[in-house]
Amino acid sequence: MDIISILGLVLGLAVLIMMGFKGWGMIPTSIVGALVVVITNRMDLWEALSTHYGTFMKNYAGDYFLMFFLGTLFGALMGSSGAAKSIACKIVDLMGSKRALLIVVITSAVLSYGGVSFAVVVFTLYPIALVLFKEGNVSKRLFPAALFAGCASFTMVGLPGSPQIQNIMPTEVLGTTAYAAPLNGIVVSCIIFALSMVWLEWNDKRLKAAGIGFVPGRKDDLEAIDISDRTGMLPFGLAVIPILFVVLYIFVMQQVLKDAVTWSTNYIVIQSLALGCLLAFTLFHKRIHAFRDSVNDAATNSLIALMDTAVVTGFGGVVQGSHGFELVKEFALSLDMNPLISACVATAIVAAACGSCSGGLSVFLAALGPQYVQLCQAQGIDPQILHRSITWAGAGLDSLPHSGGYVTANIYTDQTPKETYPYFFVTNIGLTTLGCVLTVALYMLFGLV
């Protein structure tokens, strides 16, 4: 029964992946995957669907529906007003259209390092990336990989000082700071960034050689991404104001005023997007045609993206409520090996099951965080390197096809896992796992902290 329970988790995830690659929608896919877990783990059907699946799904939808709506509306206003086009044109003039992938990775990294969440990065950057990809004839298949290589890899867990929750969580248990293992983190981050760019650029050339270039999606505004005619285009300095405001607002509230402000990160992001939308409308309202239609379309599109992500979270709820998950967790947390290595393996396994880096970190830190601090101290291992290692480990396997961020990016850009996952897998599983290996290796071989 124990083996069947664990195999059931693997089979449920396999069904989720297979159906996603075959083009099935996320609602039927997540339900079928959840049923496989329910049957193999002998769970009560109604309790699993109503309590585990339903609760996780509604909690996610309730927590993030405003962020998705306002983020989609912000992206729509930046696109329809021509602001995104103006920003993209300026970037093309400065860096050239052949550097579209590099621009997306760097911009995404800067936004992430400024404290902006992945969802906001998707909504903010996509209208600009569309113009860049069209000018460079870059396939949209590479967009999720490029985006998350910037915001959910080295800037999230590698660079010291990152304000992302994945880098903050270990500080509360390990007694470290967000700047833990600074030299190690910078060296590994530079390596992973370089390898990510090599992978993306190589695939860009390969796709173009196969005749696969930029193809707009059904919801992409062709007029907004055409820069052949720049007549009456917004000045760059004016166009970039709403984006700068959103980024700076989040940074100030989370970093500068963190001791005075007790609002949650989600609430701060919602505030920034609401004010960003208001600012964009105030500055560009004369250029925004059919504003009512833009709001209605944003509401519809955001609901689709939100629910497709929420139902995958529901599947994760069933997994976390299963007997098999408890067995996997117990196995991961009982590994008898070098504490630095066992901590990484345990975090990675749980993160894979949860589909979440923060989920894997929270389980590991809550269950064994204090004990591992003692183990590391007894063996002379710096807690800073434990901090940096487990954050990389959590990011290593958190990007399987049921990962919420990946699902959101696919839905918002109107693409399928079959089109995007082969590229995303390398940047956000292969290279992030390599980041963890390099972090541990550089410490063990050279004592690099």
Solvent accessible surface area in square Angstrom, and as a share of the most:
residue,aa,sasa,rsa
1,M,92,0.41
2,D,74,0.38
3,I,126,0.64
4,I,89,0.45
5,S,0,0.00
6,I,63,0.32
7,L,105,0.52
8,G,1,0.01
9,L,17,0.08
10,V,92,0.53
11,L,91,0.45
12,G,0,0.00
13,L,37,0.18
14,A,38,0.30
15,V,20,0.12
16,L,4,0.02
17,I,51,0.26
18,M,116,0.52
19,M,28,0.13
20,G,5,0.05
21,F,60,0.25
22,K,162,0.68
23,G,53,0.51
24,W,146,0.51
25,G,41,0.39
26,M,20,0.09
27,I,84,0.43
28,P,53,0.33
29,T,0,0.00
30,S,0,0.00
31,I,66,0.33
32,V,60,0.34
33,G,0,0.00
34,A,0,0.00
35,L,58,0.29
36,V,26,0.15
37,V,0,0.00
38,V,5,0.03
39,I,128,0.65
40,T,28,0.16
41,N,7,0.04
42,R,183,0.67
43,M,34,0.15
44,D,86,0.45
45,L,95,0.47
46,W,185,0.65
47,E,88,0.39
48,A,0,0.00
49,L,47,0.23
50,S,42,0.27
51,T,65,0.38
52,H,39,0.18
53,Y,17,0.06
54,G,14,0.14
55,T,43,0.25
56,F,68,0.28
57,M,47,0.21
58,K,127,0.54
59,N,78,0.40
60,Y,34,0.13
61,A,16,0.13
62,G,48,0.46
63,D,77,0.40
64,Y,70,0.27
65,F,108,0.45
66,L,71,0.35
67,M,8,0.04
68,F,1,0.01
69,F,49,0.20
70,L,21,0.11
71,G,0,0.00
72,T,6,0.03
73,L,15,0.07
74,F,0,0.00
75,G,3,0.03
76,A,35,0.27
77,L,2,0.01
78,M,3,0.01
79,G,13,0.12
80,S,48,0.31
81,S,3,0.02
82,G,15,0.15
83,A,0,0.00
84,A,3,0.02
85,K,31,0.13
86,S,3,0.02
87,I,9,0.05
88,A,0,0.00
89,C,1,0.01
90,K,78,0.33
91,I,31,0.16
92,V,22,0.12
93,D,90,0.47
94,L,132,0.66
95,M,67,0.30
96,G,27,0.26
97,S,31,0.20
98,K,185,0.78
99,R,124,0.45
100,A,1,0.01
101,L,3,0.01
102,L,42,0.21
103,I,6,0.03
104,V,0,0.00
105,V,0,0.00
106,I,72,0.37
107,T,41,0.24
108,S,0,0.00
109,A,11,0.09
110,V,94,0.54
111,L,12,0.06
112,S,0,0.00
113,Y,89,0.34
114,G,13,0.12
115,G,5,0.05
116,V,3,0.01
117,S,22,0.14
118,F,69,0.29
119,A,2,0.02
120,V,1,0.00
121,V,0,0.00
122,V,0,0.00
123,F,0,0.00
124,T,8,0.05
125,L,2,0.01
126,Y,14,0.05
127,P,14,0.09
128,I,9,0.05
129,A,2,0.01
130,L,12,0.06
131,V,1,0.00
132,L,0,0.00
133,F,2,0.01
134,K,71,0.30
135,E,63,0.28
136,G,11,0.11
137,N,78,0.40
138,V,4,0.02
139,S,4,0.03
140,K,12,0.05
141,R,75,0.27
142,L,0,0.00
143,F,2,0.01
144,P,0,0.00
145,A,0,0.00
146,A,0,0.00
147,L,0,0.00
148,F,7,0.03
149,A,0,0.00
150,G,0,0.00
151,C,6,0.04
152,A,18,0.14
153,S,0,0.00
154,F,15,0.06
155,T,2,0.01
156,M,15,0.07
157,V,0,0.00
158,G,0,0.00
159,L,41,0.20
160,P,13,0.08
161,G,15,0.14
162,S,0,0.00
163,P,22,0.14
164,Q,25,0.11
165,I,95,0.48
166,Q,28,0.12
167,N,0,0.00
168,I,54,0.27
169,M,32,0.14
170,P,0,0.00
171,T,26,0.15
172,E,137,0.62
173,V,54,0.31
174,L,10,0.05
175,G,70,0.67
176,T,20,0.12
177,T,85,0.50
178,A,20,0.15
179,Y,140,0.53
180,A,1,0.01
181,A,0,0.00
182,P,60,0.38
183,L,97,0.48
184,N,0,0.00
185,G,0,0.00
186,I,77,0.39
187,V,51,0.30
188,V,0,0.00
189,S,1,0.01
190,C,78,0.47
191,I,66,0.34
192,I,0,0.00
193,F,62,0.26
194,A,50,0.39
195,L,67,0.33
196,S,1,0.00
197,M,21,0.09
198,V,98,0.56
199,W,60,0.21
200,L,0,0.00
201,E,53,0.24
202,W,137,0.48
203,N,0,0.00
204,D,11,0.06
205,K,145,0.62
206,R,107,0.39
207,L,7,0.03
208,K,80,0.34
209,A,94,0.73
210,A,73,0.56
211,G,69,0.66
212,I,52,0.27
213,G,13,0.12
214,F,29,0.12
215,V,104,0.60
216,P,49,0.31
217,G,19,0.18
218,R,207,0.76
219,K,98,0.41
220,D,20,0.10
221,D,74,0.38
222,L,103,0.51
223,E,144,0.65
224,A,19,0.15
225,I,3,0.02
226,D,54,0.28
227,I,11,0.05
228,S,99,0.64
229,D,89,0.46
230,R,92,0.34
231,T,122,0.71
232,G,55,0.53
233,M,56,0.25
234,L,13,0.06
235,P,87,0.55
236,F,75,0.31
237,G,47,0.45
238,L,60,0.30
239,A,0,0.00
240,V,25,0.14
241,I,68,0.34
242,P,0,0.00
243,I,19,0.10
244,L,91,0.45
245,F,65,0.27
246,V,3,0.01
247,V,25,0.14
248,L,103,0.51
249,Y,36,0.14
250,I,0,0.00
251,F,83,0.35
252,V,55,0.32
253,M,31,0.14
254,Q,31,0.14
255,Q,60,0.27
256,V,96,0.55
257,L,69,0.35
258,K,122,0.52
259,D,137,0.71
260,A,83,0.65
261,V,27,0.16
262,T,133,0.78
263,W,116,0.41
264,S,68,0.44
265,T,71,0.41
266,N,35,0.18
267,Y,105,0.40
268,I,6,0.03
269,V,0,0.00
270,I,25,0.13
271,Q,26,0.12
272,S,0,0.00
273,L,0,0.00
274,A,41,0.32
275,L,72,0.36
276,G,0,0.00
277,C,10,0.06
278,L,111,0.55
279,L,48,0.24
280,A,0,0.00
281,F,73,0.30
282,T,81,0.47
283,L,61,0.30
284,F,2,0.01
285,H,85,0.38
286,K,172,0.73
287,R,87,0.32
288,I,13,0.06
289,H,148,0.66
290,A,63,0.49
291,F,77,0.32
292,R,182,0.66
293,D,70,0.36
294,S,17,0.11
295,V,39,0.22
296,N,80,0.41
297,D,81,0.42
298,A,2,0.02
299,A,44,0.34
300,T,79,0.46
301,N,42,0.22
302,S,5,0.03
303,L,104,0.52
304,I,84,0.43
305,A,1,0.00
306,L,6,0.03
307,M,56,0.25
308,D,21,0.11
309,T,0,0.00
310,A,0,0.00
311,V,3,0.02
312,V,3,0.02
313,T,38,0.22
314,G,0,0.00
315,F,2,0.01
316,G,6,0.05
317,G,0,0.00
318,V,0,0.00
319,V,6,0.04
320,Q,59,0.26
321,G,33,0.32
322,S,2,0.01
323,H,84,0.37
324,G,0,0.00
325,F,8,0.03
326,E,68,0.30
327,L,34,0.17
328,V,23,0.13
329,K,47,0.20
330,E,106,0.48
331,F,121,0.50
332,A,0,0.00
333,L,29,0.15
334,S,79,0.51
335,L,33,0.16
336,D,143,0.74
337,M,89,0.40
338,N,54,0.28
339,P,5,0.03
340,L,0,0.00
341,I,70,0.35
342,S,1,0.01
343,A,0,0.00
344,C,9,0.06
345,V,53,0.31
346,A,1,0.00
347,T,0,0.00
348,A,16,0.12
349,I,46,0.23
350,V,1,0.00
351,A,0,0.00
352,A,16,0.13
353,A,20,0.16
354,C,16,0.09
355,G,8,0.08
356,S,35,0.23
357,C,3,0.02
358,S,33,0.22
359,G,18,0.17
360,G,0,0.00
361,L,0,0.00
362,S,46,0.30
363,V,32,0.18
364,F,0,0.00
365,L,8,0.04
366,A,89,0.69
367,A,43,0.34
368,L,35,0.17
369,G,0,0.00
370,P,72,0.45
371,Q,83,0.37
372,Y,11,0.04
373,V,22,0.13
374,Q,123,0.54
375,L,81,0.40
376,C,0,0.00
377,Q,114,0.51
378,A,87,0.67
379,Q,105,0.47
380,G,60,0.58
381,I,16,0.08
382,D,44,0.23
383,P,36,0.23
384,Q,61,0.27
385,I,0,0.00
386,L,0,0.00
387,H,0,0.00
388,R,0,0.00
389,S,0,0.00
390,I,0,0.00
391,T,0,0.00
392,W,0,0.00
393,A,3,0.02
394,G,0,0.00
395,A,1,0.01
396,G,2,0.02
397,L,58,0.29
398,D,17,0.09
399,S,8,0.05
400,L,31,0.15
401,P,12,0.07
402,H,7,0.03
403,S,13,0.08
404,G,20,0.19
405,G,11,0.11
406,Y,2,0.01
407,V,6,0.03
408,T,0,0.00
409,A,0,0.00
410,N,5,0.03
411,I,36,0.19
412,Y,31,0.12
413,T,1,0.00
414,D,38,0.19
415,Q,19,0.08
416,T,53,0.31
417,P,21,0.13
418,K,137,0.58
419,E,62,0.28
420,T,0,0.00
421,Y,19,0.07
422,P,68,0.43
423,Y,14,0.05
424,F,3,0.01
425,F,88,0.37
426,V,38,0.22
427,T,0,0.00
428,N,1,0.01
429,I,9,0.05
430,G,31,0.30
431,L,19,0.09
432,T,0,0.00
433,T,55,0.32
434,L,60,0.30
435,G,0,0.00
436,C,13,0.08
437,V,85,0.49
438,L,41,0.20
439,T,0,0.00
440,V,16,0.09
441,A,31,0.24
442,L,30,0.15
443,Y,36,0.14
444,M,89,0.40
445,L,131,0.65
446,F,152,0.63
447,G,46,0.44
448,L,37,0.18
449,V,41,0.23
